[in-house]
Every structure is written in structure tokens, then in C-alpha cells.
Amino acid sequence: MKSGTKINLPWVEKYRPTHLDDLVSHEEIIKTINKFIKDDQVPHLLFYGPPGTGKTSTILACARQLYGTPTQFSSMVLELNASDDRGIGVVRGQILTFASTRTIFKSGFKLIILDEADAMTMDAQNALRRIIEKYTENVRFCIICNYLSKIIPALQSRCTRFRFGPLTPEQILPRLNYVIDEENVKVTDDGKQALLTLGNGDMRKVLNVLQSTWLAYNEVTEENVYTCVGHPLKNDIESIVKWLLSEDFRTCYKNVRELKMIKGLALNDIITEIHRYVHRIEFPFDIMVSLLHHMAEIEYRLVNGSYENTQLTGLIAAFHKAKEASLPESS
């Protein structure tokens, strides 16, 4: 295990890449940005994509490459994220002041990083447009967001856009193995697979779940990973699908509710896993389409705050309807 001041940091921060060469994915993006830096032609940047895909790590690594010493870094880089007030007052005050002051350092421009910029108000984004144009000689902006649609078109057109897609298991695994080796974590193969499945392309989530499971159980297995995050196990999903297809309405409702209460499961997670499982059931095409449509409707209602027990009855009803519709064809 590494020693020093970083020992108490969460692993996701402790092992955050500090150089562009340490980043595990998006080779084309890294190669392009490296070329910008070498040619001293860095444009305004807009990074977008799902969380945990390396957007912030990439621009911080770029900043360290541009401004080597910590002193130079702190004076040349302004980083604002969602925890800061970034209304129109901050844009006209703090950002404008930082952008308008010139520097005596060798590097030709300062860097302003606006992390989670999709949380900025429309007024603030509109105020930012003119600042970006007016002070381009002195400063470069890097706008980072999860949802590109929440950034006004006027800002998008002033930046070079890069999409950071979800990471593949092949990209996550080497870094995951590195952290496991550094921290001497006991991990089984099915435990690694469970981490990759739950992470769904999010490196931050993979490392956070790994650390949580290790601290809670001292061994990272599939069962421990799923139990730690309250996600349904495979045998739980198999039981639920079996009840949905074979039991009567009252018995199925009672069994699923009891399992949810005993294991603290969320219906949304159950539906996500059932969706993966249901494709293996040999329903006729039109019945399968109808069932998936009903499941999508139920998930949509849950996301919008609907009562779980009501939606559970809807899920049971959808499976019973599919089962009854398929009976004449199977007889």
C-alpha cells in the first residue's frame, strides 16, 4: 500500500491519473489534446458524457502538463464545480476578473475549468458567451457536463467538443487490477465481474463499490458486492421471475414484497435485472414487445416518484397478461 498523506483518501482520488499518459481510455481524444498542447494551439474545450468516464481527470492532467509547478498551477487555473455558486454574479465577478488579468508566466494563457456546467443557469451561460470571445487571447475555457443539451448552442459553437463515452470492461479492468494489487484486496473473479456489471462504464463507481465492499466484508465476492450496494442477486431475480411466471397474483405479490423488505431491494433495480433476464424467455415476438413496453412504463413512473407497491402490482399484471396471451400458442 502506498504511504504518505494520501493514505486516507478515497481510492477514486488516491488513484486519479495525474498525467495524460496515465489515462486508460479515449486514446483518440488524448492524442488530439496532446497535439493541441504540443503545437500551442489549445482551443476552448467542451467535454461531455456520462459520469466517471474521465472528463475531469483529463483536463486536470492537461493543466498539470501545461503548468508544471503547483504554484504556477494554482495561479493559472480556476476550477469551479457544482458546489460553487455559478450564477450570473460569479460569471461577471470572479470569472471575469480571473480572465481579464494577464500573467507574467511563460505559458500564454490561463485555464478556467467549469465542471458540471449543465447546472449553470441560462443567464450565467449567456453572460459567459461574451467573456469567452473577449478574452480568448488571455484565457482558455474547458466546459464539462453530463448533458450536452443543457449547454446553450452559443457556448457549444465556441468550443471544440469531445464526447467521453462509457468505458468498456477491457478499459476498466487494468486500472481495477492495479488498485487491487496496490491495496492488497482479496477479490474473486465473480467479484470483479460484479463490479464491472454494476459500474456500467463508470470507473468512479467501480472503485467506490470496490472500496466499500472491501471495508465492509474484507473480501470482494459477487454476493458481497451486490449485498453491499443493495442490488438484487442473480438467484433473487431467478426466484422473482419464477414467481411472476408460475404463481397466482396474490402469492407472487406477497413473495416479492417480502423479498424486497428482507433484502432492502429497490423495485427499479429489480426491473433492470429482470429486463436482462426476460430476453431469455421464449415469448412470441408481439407478446415480448408488449411486456417490455409495460416494464418501460413502470420504470418511467418509478423514476418520477410513483409508489413502489402500486408499480409492483403493475409488473405482476404485465407478466400475467403475457403468460395468458402465450398459452394458446403453447397448447
PEFEN-V490136 format. One record per run of one state. SS is the DSSP state (2 for helix, 1 for strand, 0 for the rest). FROM is the first residue (numbers start at 1). LEN is the number of residues. If there is no record, write none. Layout:
ss-><SS | SS>
from-><FROM | FROM>
len-><LEN | LEN>
This chain:
ss-><0 | 2 | 0 | 2 | 0 | 2 | 0 | 2 | 0 | 1 | 0 | 2 | 0 | 2 | 1 | 0 | 2 | 0 | 1 | 0 | 2 | 0 | 2 | 0 | 1 | 0 | 2 | 0 | 2 | 0 | 1 | 0 | 2 | 0 | 1 | 0 | 2 | 0 | 2 | 0 | 1 | 0 | 2 | 0 | 2 | 0 | 2 | 0 | 2 | 0 | 2 | 0 | 2 | 0>
from-><1 | 5 | 9 | 11 | 15 | 20 | 23 | 27 | 39 | 45 | 49 | 55 | 67 | 70 | 77 | 81 | 88 | 101 | 110 | 115 | 117 | 120 | 122 | 135 | 139 | 146 | 148 | 151 | 153 | 157 | 160 | 164 | 169 | 184 | 187 | 188 | 189 | 200 | 203 | 218 | 220 | 221 | 222 | 230 | 234 | 247 | 249 | 264 | 267 | 279 | 285 | 304 | 308 | 331>
len-><4 | 4 | 2 | 4 | 5 | 3 | 4 | 12 | 6 | 4 | 6 | 12 | 3 | 7 | 4 | 7 | 13 | 9 | 5 | 2 | 3 | 2 | 13 | 4 | 7 | 2 | 3 | 2 | 4 | 3 | 4 | 5 | 15 | 3 | 1 | 1 | 11 | 3 | 15 | 2 | 1 | 1 | 8 | 4 | 13 | 2 | 15 | 3 | 12 | 6 | 19 | 4 | 23 | 1>
